[in-house]
Amino acid sequence: MAAAQQNKFGALKGVFVPSILTILGVILFLRLGWVVGQAGLAATLFIITLASTITLLTGLSISSTATNTKLGAGGSYFLISRCFGIEPGAAVGLPLYVAQALGITFYVVGFAESLQLLFPELPITIVAFGTLVILTAVTFFSSDLALKMQMFILLAIVLALASFFLGTPIEASSIDPTEVIRGFGFWSIFAVFFPAVTGIEAGVSMSGDLENPRKSLPIGTLGAVIVGYVFYILSAIMMAYFADADVLISNSLIMTQVALVPGLIYIGLWGATISSAMGALLGAPRTMQALAKDRILPRFLAKGTKVGNDPQRATIVSFVIASFGLLLGDLNAIAEVLSMFFLTSYGALNLVAGLEGMIDNPSWRPTFRISWALSFVGAFLCFGAMFMINSGASFVALGLVILIYFVMRKRNVKSNYSDIRSGLISYFARSFIYKLDRLPKDARNWRPNFLILSGSPTSRFHLIDIAYSISHNRGFMTIASIITDPSIDFLKIEQMQQTVRAFLDKKNIRALIKFTRSYKISEGAKGLIETYGVGTVSPNTIVLGDSAHIERTDDFIKIIKTAYQAEKNVIIIKDSADTQDSKDKGGNSIDVWWRGTKGNVNLMLTLAYMLKTSGKWMSAQLTLKSISDSQEARSGVEENLSEFLEKSRIPASQNVYVKSETDAFELMEKSSSNSDIVFMGIKPPTDDEDFRAYYLNLMEKTKNFKTTVFVLEAEKVSFFDIFK
């Protein structure tokens, strides 16, 4: 235990030093002069301020998030995954790891380029690879040794900058202006500069090696950002003072020509590039180790050393990726790729803190608190800068994030920690429900929200299946069951609900599940119909199966009457055994019995049309059928139907029959004998005794019909307006 504690670092050694050394690195010594020459001093100061603002806001977000949770290894990935969940964490964490690994390439190429400027015969790729091998060996065997070396390197950088600030201007340029490459746009220059301020990742990635992350991360990160900003502003001003634009653009080592002691610039430059590479070599493997611990990457990569848990296996993989990164070659090209991935990561980190602060769950209690609006500003700046730099590359980067997210969803990797997704959904659901509650009901936006009183869903699945086909998975659906057995306790009910959930998942049906206890089915149904739901997100349509037991007719009628009085539409589905195939695979024909544009017909037609446009019933023929009193009246009915269909834009045919001496139901049964499903209206239950007799007679008359959907319109919505 004591040995393990020796590898725990504080704010200075574990966060500030790795961060500031990466910030005061390649860009400062090799590209800041180029930036000033290309953009001019004023634009350069704005670029530095904008980039540093993004990093400062991200640093504030990191500090706020870090002081609210017990930090583990993985830095930014850890924070994102523990907030958004493992899939979004992986979607951002994997590109972030690749960026960190390419960051190693960026810094060793910068070191090699500085050597080549002194010794032109040296090949950049070979020098960069040799440097990479040596630095990997150092970090492989001891992260503590690497950090100890960084303290000396920091001193060298401070001396180099002091020598630069005490330097003298050089004479006016004699360079031929035609040989100076200009024409870079603002955002292209910004993309080259931005990796300079991404050094905070070096400190954040060490989160698992900090003695007190909650204290060390805010102090070290914000300190590095502020100190780095001051040095870059001063350095840019001095660059503009010491040399003209042509010299700054054409001479990457301009600092050596103006410095008081040129040799100190080389020492600082080499120290900065090497320390930045070492910082990336310390950070990238730890991100990979955290990804492997969460089973996003192979688990063997998570194994660390017995003392200190140094990720040696992940270090080897990072070395290989960085080696391939050398093929990119050009420092500016690598810088733009790094900018994209780091901006993606920074944007996600700002979203984490912003959403946590906006939702403000009781679990959000950071000791370092900032306004969530600042975090959202940081996220906006990150994503905005991405698209301004290169919109095409931004779409590719975000597309990669989305692809990884869906791959992780398909893998269904389980995590043993909670995240804010349910809180986030609840927050927006609450906001939308409150807004919906203030809006009037109208036909234009009407959708059925079904409450399906199915009893046992497995035995009456046809109710769920038809309702699901009608809803198109766009409205709400609740599968409800009423438990009348007093011996079934709440624990057993919970288990029953889980069983139904598993059954629906297997059928790929998304629905809510509600089991309730009552001494009587009609009373339980009454409670559900009258009280279930939240605001306007409440069931507007009750789905019932026809009652197979005559002794339960009175209870059944009570349920219909309760729903009607509560202004809930009612659908009664009478099943037919000989249409099982159409229920499983959809059908070829849907009949709607039409009795003019009043009554239930508009709701019937709405439901029938929604059924016809669902996946399984897409090829079905929708037919409006009607019965006229005489041959003379038939043409008038046909004309009305044709006019209605034309105006309503419903893809349906029509058939009008003449009422003969035979019973109307016999005619309907005969004409719909080949139909897979039939829609009919029923009259309102205004009188219990009269409606009871009517209902029993209706069930008797239609007992030989195919699957029939009886519709009762009760909701105060003008369904006729849907077809205008």
N, C-alpha and C positions, 0 to 999 in steps of 0.2 A: 504493500500500500504506500509506504514511504517513497519507494522508487517511482511509483506512478505519479505521486504528487510533485516530484522534482521536475516533471515535464509540463507542469501547469504554469501558464504565463499570465502576466498582468496587462494593464492597458497600454503601457509604454512599449514593452518588448513584444507583446503578442498582437497588438492592433496598430498602434500609432506608427511604429518603426516600419513594419512590412508595408503599410499603406503609403506613408510619405515617401519611402524609397521607390515605390512603383509610380507614384505621382511625379516625383522629380526624377524622371527616367529618360527613356529614349527621346520622347517628343521634346523635352526641354533642351537637350543638348544637340539633337540632330535635326529637328523640324521646326522649332519655334521661330528661328530666323526666316525660314522659308514661308511660314504662315504670315509673319509681319510683312515680308516683301511682297507677297501675293495680294494680301488683303488691305494693307495699310495699317497704321497704328490704331486708329479709331475702331475700325472693323475688328481688328485683332482683340482689342480690349473687350468688345462686345461678345466675341466668340468665347473668350476665356470666361467672361461673366455668365453667359448663357450656359456653357458646359458646367461651370462650377455650381450654378444655381440648381441645375438638374441633379448634380451629385449631392449638393447640400440638402435638398429636399428629400432625396433618397436616403441620405444619411440620417435625417430626422425621422423618417418613416422606419428605418431599420432600428434606430435607437428606441423608438416607441414600442415597436413589436417585440424587440429583444427584452425589454424590461417588463413584459407581460407574461413571459413564458420561460420555462426551464429549457435553456438552449442545449441542443446536442450538436454533434458534428454535422457538417454539410453547409454551414453558412446560409446563403440566400436560398438554396434548395430547401433546407430545413424549415425556414420561416414560411416559404410559399406553400409547401406541402402540408404543414401543420395548420395552415389557415384554410386553403382552398380544397385540400384533399390530395390523395396520392396521384390521381390522374392529372389534374392541372399542375401539381408539383413536378411530376415527371416531364410533362410537356414543356415546361420552362427549364427544369433542372438539367435535362440532357443537352439542349443547345447551350446552356450556360457552361456546362462542363467542357463541351467542345471549344467554346470561346476561351475558357481558361487554358485549355491545352494548347490552342493556337496562340494564346498570349505568350506562352513559353517560346514558341517559334519567333514571335514578333521581337522579343527582347534579345534572343541570341543572334537573330539576323541584324538587329541594330548594333550589337557589339561587333559582329563580323564586318559590318559596313564601315564602322569607325576605324577598324584596323586596316581595311583596304584603302581608306583615304590616306593613311600613312605609308602603307606598303601595297601599291597598286597590283603587284604580282600575286598577291594572296587571293585565292578563290573564295568568295563569300560562303558558298554552300558547305565547303569542306571545313572552313574555320567555324562556322555556325554549328555544324554537327559535332566537331571535336569539343566545342564549348559545352554543348548540350550533354555529351557523355560525362564530362567532368562534373558538371553541376548536379546531374542526376545522381552520380555516385555519392556526392556530399550529402544531399538531402535523403538519399536512400538509407544511409547508415545512421544519421542523426539529425532530426529536425532542430534540436537544441543547438547543435554545432552551427547549423545554417543560420539560425537567429543570432547567435553570438557574432558571427562574421558580419552580419548586417549592421551591428553597432559601429564597427570600424568603418564600414562603407558609408554610413550616414555622416561620420566625421569627415571623410574624404569629400563628400558632396558639398558639405557646408564650406569647406576650405576652397573648393573649386568655384562656388558661387561668389564667395568673398573676393577671390582673385578676379572674377569677371566684373563684379560691380566696381572694383578699384582700377579697372582697365582704362585705356585711352582710345579715342576714336581713330579710325583709319582714314586715309586720304580718299578723296572722291574716286569713284570707280572709273576704270579705263576699259571696262568690259564692253564689247560690242552688244548693244541692245538686241540685235537680231538673233543673238545666240542664247538669249534668256527666254526660257519657256514660260509664257504667261497664259492668261485666259481661263484660269480655274474659277469656278463660281463660288459664291459664299458657302453653300452647303457642302460642296466638295472639299473645301478647305476645312470646314467644321468637322467633317468626317475624319480627316487626317488627324486633327487635333484631339478629338474626343477621347481616344484611348488614354490620353494623359491623365484624365480625371477619374479613370475607372480603377484607380489603385485601391479604393476602399474594399474591393472584392478580396484583395489579399488579406486584409485584416478580418473581414467577415468570415472568410473560409476557415479561419483558425478558431471558430467559435467553440468547437469541441475540445480544444487544447487550452482554453482560458480557465483561470482559477475562479473568476467571478464574472461570467459573461454579461450579466445584467448591468454591471457597473463599468466593466472594461470597454464593451462595444460602443456605447454612446460617447464616452470620453475620448477614446482613441480614434474613432471614426470622424467625429465632428472636428476634433483637433487637427487631424491630417488634412481634411478638406479646407479648413480656414487657412492653415499654414501654407498649403500648396497654392491656394488662390493668391495669397500675398506675394509669394515668390514668382509666380507666373506673370502677374501684373507688373511687378518691378522689372523682371527680366525682359518683358516685351518693350517696356519704355526704354530700357537701356539699349536693346537691340536697335530700335529706331534712332537712338541718339548716336550710337557708335558707327553705323554704316548705312549706305543708301540701299534702296530696294533691290537693284541689280546684284549687288554683292551678297545680300542676304539670301536671294533666291539661288544663286549659283554656287555658293560656298556653304556646304553643310557644317563645316567646322569653323564657322566665323568666330565662335567664342574663343578659340585658341589664338586668333590674330589680335584680339583686343585685350585679352586678359593680362593682368599684371605679371602672373607667373603661368605661362602657357602649359607647363607640365602638369600643374594641378587640374587643369581642365580635362586632360586625358585621363588622369587618375579618377576624377569625379565621374566622367563619362563611362569609363569601363566599370567603375564601381556601381554606378546607377543601373546600367544595362544588366550586369551580372546579378545585382540584388533583386531587380525586377523579375528576372528569369527565375531566381531562387524562390521569390515570393509566389510566383505562379506555380512552381514545382511543389511548393508546400500546400497551396490551396486546391489546385485541380484534383490531385489524388484523394483529398479529403471529401470533396464533393462526390467523386466516384464511389468512395467507400460508403458514404451515406446512401447513395442511390442503390448500391448493392445490398445494404442492410435492409432496405425496404423492398427487396426482391424485384426491383425494376431492372437491375443488371444482375448477372450471375452472382450467386452468393459467395463464391470463393474469393471474389474481389473485395469483400468486406473484411476479410481477415487482416488483422494488424499484428504488430510485434507484441510480445508478452509484456515488455516494459514500454509504456507510453502509447501503445496501440497505433504506432506509426504505420500508415497504409503502404507497405512496400510493394505489394502486388499491384495496387492501383498506380503506384509510381512508375512501375515498368510499363504498364499500358499507356500512361500519359506520355512517357518517353517515346513510345512507338508512334503515337498520334502526332506529337510535336515533330518527329522526324519526317513524317509524311508532309507536314505543314511546310517544311523547307522547300517543297516543290513549288509553292506559291511565289517564292523568291522576293518579289518587290515589296518593300516596307510599306508603301502607301496602299497597295492592294490588300495586304494583310490588315492594315489599320481600318479600312472600310468594313471588312467582314467582322472584325472585332466590335466595331461601333454598333452594327446591327444587333448582334446577339447581346451585348451588354445593355443596350437601350431596351431590348425586350425584357431582360431580367430586371432592370431598374423600374420599368413601367409596372411589372407584376408586383414588385416589392412595395411600390407606392400604392397600388390598388389594395394590397393586403391591409396596410395601415389605414387607408382611407375607408374601406368597407368596414373594418373592425370598429373604427371610431364612429362611423355613421350609424351602424346597427346598435352599438353601445350595449352589448349584452352584459349582464352582471359579471361574466368571466373576463371582461375587458377592463383590467385595472393596471395599466402601465404606470410605473413610477416616473417615467419620462413621457409626459402627455403633450401632444400637439393637436392643433385643429385638423380634423379630417379633411377640411377643404384644402389645406396645404398639400396633403398627400395626393389628392385628386389633381391639383395643379401640376405636381411633379409627374404624375402618370400621363397627363395630357401633353406636357412638354416632351416626355420620352417618345411617345408614339408619334407626336407631331414631327419631331426631329427626324425620326426614322423615315417617314414618308417624304420629307423635304430633301433628305440626303439622296435617297434612291427609292422611288415608289415601287419599282419592279422588285428590287431586293427585299423590300419590306413585305410585299405580298408573299414572296418565297419564304421568308423567315416566319411570318405568321401562319402560312400554310403548313410549314413543317411542324409548328407548335400544335396546330389543330390535328394533323395526321398522328402525331405521337399521342395526343389525348385520346383519340378514338381507338388506337391500337391498345392503349392501356385499359380502356373501357372493355374492349373485347377480351383482354387477358383476365380481367376481373381479379386483379391483385387485391387481397384483403389487407387492411391496416388495423392496427390495434390502438388507434388514437382518433379522437373526434376532430371535426373541423367546423367551419362556419357556414357550410352550404345550406343546412337546414335553417339557420338563423337568417341567412341572406334571402332565401326563398320566402320565409315567413315575413320578413320586413317588406318586401315588394308586394307580396300577396295582401298584407294588411293595407298598404297604401292603395292598391288597386281596388280592394273590396270597399274601402271607404269612399273612393271616387265613384265606383259603380252604384253605391247606395244612394248617391245624390242624383243619379241620372234616371230619367223616366224610362219605363219599358216601351219598346217599340218593335214593330214587326221586322224592320230592316235587320236588326241584330239578334233576332230571336234564335235560340238553339234549345233543343230539349236537354234539360238536366234531369236525368232519370233517377228515381228511387224505385229499385226493383225489389218487390217483396217476393223473393224467390223461394223462401223456405230453404231446403237443401239445394245448393247451386248445382251439385253433381246430378241430381235427379231431374231438375228443371232448368237445365242449361239452355234450352231453346229460348227462354225469356231473355237471358243475358245475351245470347248470340244475336237475336233479332235487334235488341236495343243497341248493342254495340255496332251492328252494321248501319243502323239508322244514324247514330251519333257521329260516325266517321272519326271517332276518337277526338272530337273537338269540344264536345260538351262534357259535363260532369256525369259520372255514373256511380251510384252507390248500390252495392248488393247488400240487402238487409234481410235479417232473419229474426224471428221472435221466438224466444225460448220460454216455454210455459212450464217446463219441468223444474220444480223448486229444488230438486236435489243437485242440479248442475250449478256449481259455484262459479265465481268470476274467473278463477284460474283456468277452469275447464273451458269457459267461454273464450278466453284468450287463446288457448290452444286450438279451439275450433276455428277461430278467425285466422290463425296462422296456417291451418290446413287449407282453408279456402283460398288464402293468399297464394300458397304454393300451387294450387289447382289452376288459378287464374293466370299465374306466371307461366305455367306450362302451356296454357292456351294462348299466351301472348296478348292478354287482355288487361288493360289498365283500368282499375276501378277502385273506389273506396269500399271498405267493408264495415258494416255496422250490425253488431248483434246486440239485442236488447232483451231484458227479462220482463215478463208480464204474466199475470195470472190468466189472462185471456188474450187470444190473438187479436181480436178486434180492438181491445183497449191498447195493446202494444202498438198496433198499426196506427191508431189514432194519435198516440204520443209522437211517433215518428213523423207522421204527415204534418202535424201542427207545429212541431218544435225543431225538427232536424234541419240543420243548415246554419249558415252564417250570413246575415244580411240578405243581399240579393243573390248571393251564391247559395241558393237553396233549391231543392228539387221543385221543378214546375210541372213534372209529368210523373205520375205513379204508374208503374207497370205491374200488372197482376196476371196470374194464370187462372184459367177458369176453374171454379170450384168443382171438384169431382165428387164431393160428398154433399148430398141433399140436406143433411142435418146442419151443415155449416153455411147454408145459404143466407140465413139472417145475418150472421156475422160478416159474410162477404158483402152483403148489401150495405151494411153499416160502414164498411171501409170505403165503398164507392161514394156513399153519401158524405162521409167526412171529407174525402178528397175534394168533392165537388163544392162543398161549402167553404173549404179552405182555398178555393179558386186554383186547384191543381188539376191539370188535365189527367184523364185516366185512359190507360190502354189495357185492354183485357185480351190476352193472347190465348186462343183456343187451339191446342195442338192437334195435329193429325199424324197418325203413325205412318201413313203412306207417302208423306212428304219429307221423310228423314233425309233422303239424299240431297234435296234442295236446301235443307237447313244446314247440312254439312258443307256443301259446295256452292251454295247459291242456287237461284232458280232461273227459269227462262221466261216466266210471265208473272206480272203483278196486276191484279184487278182492283179498281177502286169503284165502288158503287156510289153513283152521283145522284144527288137529289136537289140540284140547284146550288147557288153560291151561299146559301144560308145554312145555319146549323153547324154540324161537325165537318162538313166536307172540306173546308179550307185547311183545317188541321190534318185531316186524313190525307189530303193531297200533298201537303208539306212533308209528312212522314213517309208517304209512299215514294215521293220524288227523292228524298234523302236515302231511302233504302236502295232505290234503283241506281243511284250514283255511287254506291259503295263498291268496294273491290269485288266481292263475290257475286253481286247482282248487276254488275255493269252491263252485261249483255241481255238482261231481261227486258221484255216488251211490257211497257206500262200502258194499261188500257183503262180509259174511263168508260164505265158502263152505266146505263140508265134505263128506266122503264117508263114509257109514256102511257097515258090512259087510253089513247086511241090511235088509229093509223093517221088520222088527220093531225093530231098533236105531235106526231113523231118528227115531222120535218122541222117544227119549231124548236124542239129539244135538240135536234142535230145541229141546227143553226147556232143555237146558244152555246153548245159545246165547242163547235168549231171556232167561234169568235173568241171564246175564253182561252182555248189552247193557243190560238195565234197570238193573243195579247200577252199571255203569261209566259210564252217561250218555253213551254214544257214539252219535251220530246215524248209525246204520247199519242196513241190512236184512240178511236172512240167507237162504241157500239150502242145503239139504242134499240130496245126491244119493246114490243107492243104487249100491253097487259091482256092476257087472255082469261078464260074461265078458270084456269089452273091457279093455284096459290102462287103469289109473287115469289115466295122463298123457293118453291120448286123450280120456277123459271131461273132464279139466280143460281141455284145449285147446278142446274143443267148447263147454263152458259159459262159457269166458272169451274166446270168439272176438270178441265185441263190446266187450270191455273195453279201455280205453286203457292201463292199467298193471296188472300183476299182482305181488303179493307172495307169495313162497314161502320156506320155510325150507330150510336145508341142514344135513346132519349134521356134527359136529365132525371135524376131520382127525386122528384118533387114530392111524391107521396109514397110512403113506405109500402103499404099494402098493394097499391096499384103497380108500383115499380117491381115489387117482388114477383107478382104474377107475370108482368111483362118480361122480366129477366128470365124466369124459368121457361116461358114460352119461346123466347128468343133462342135459348140454348137448345131446346127441343127441336125447333125448326131448322137449326143450323148444325145438328149433330153429325150429319154426313158430309158437311163441307170440308174442303181442304183446310190447311192451316189458316185461321181467320184472326184478324186483328180488329177488335171492336174499339172504336175511338169515341171518347166523350170530351168535348171541348169545354173548359171551365175558366181558363186563364183570361184575364182582362187584356187581351192583345187582339188587335184586328188582323187576324191571319190572312184575310183577303188582300191586305195591303202587300203581302209578300209577293203576290203575283201581278202587281201593277207594273 
